Amino acid sequence: MKDIALIIKESPLFKGLTTEELKEILEGNYKELHFEKGDLVALQGDPCRSLMMILDGTVRSDMTDPAGKLVTIATLTAPDILAPAFIYAARNEFPVDITAMTDLTLMVIGRESFSKLLQQHITVLNNFLRMISDQTQFLTQKIRFLQFGTMKKKLASYFVEKLASVPGIEFQMEESQQALADRFGVTRPALARAIGEMVSDSIIHVEKKKVTVVNAVALKHMAAREG
């Protein structure tokens, strides 16, 4: 793992600070927590009273409704922060279950120490406020996506996003169908049915985990349409 100051320098929270300033901030103000792949880092309802930044590894945040339905909210990697908007909430509890998808190292700064840091560094304060605003926008879009999008719209939006990350028309689905179903808040058969219909409509071609976009215009139209 790289030097901690170099890792956290890549975080939007510490944008604008020099490596020396970061080392000064870190001195005596943090501890590290380590988890193994598959460990539960936090449960929905657990206290959220510290800044927790990923130094190494990946986590998945899931929300479970009273009926037991699982929805994946986000996948986070270094140097993302776990639930930053809830650190100072009146009800400061984790809103999701957080699971380590790989071996994981977290940097933890207690709320009191973090409050002092915000008071002493206006740049970090402004960055933190911007992060919270951005996360609110992300969650608003996520709610709209889950509540108002059809299964095909959700899947098309995911494929368009994946397509934008590669130079050609092919990409690999890194997640299993069950993981995708959890992300979209649907059953695996419903997801498989939607994929099958898109293949039948000659929008995509699927071979194992490789997806080839046959009709990009139709795919983007499906992702953009209402309902």
C-alpha angles and dihedrals in degrees: 000000000000124000108290094236090055091050097049091043086072091059118100086228092069099035111143097026124114123235090251092053090050093051089051091050092049097049107117093339104098146045132201127238122197128204134179125232110284095023119135106241095185138352126223105271097026115133114272103201104137139057106253117191125182111240096174134002139024134278134190123215117211133181123206122200123214090267091058097253111153122217122182109222102183147336114229133197137176125335095017120121124230113240097329093173091063100054092088099027119126085238098039101186131130108264092204144034111258119206128186108239091186135011103301141206121191131191109218125198117182117239094247092052091045091051090055090048091053091049093050098044116046089185091060091046092054091045091051093051090049091050092053091049091049091049091051089054091048093051092047090053090045092053091049090048093051098041104038107027125092118232091257092049091052092048093045091050090052092049093048089052091050091046091054090058095059132060097230139034098275131079139163123248099227093186126071119244089254091053090049091048089053090049091054096040094240138112121270093244090054090052093047090049092052092049090049092052092050089051091049090050089054092241095121139007119215127201111175103301096341115101121194117194107224098175111026093174092057091044093053091045090053091050093049102044122101122255 
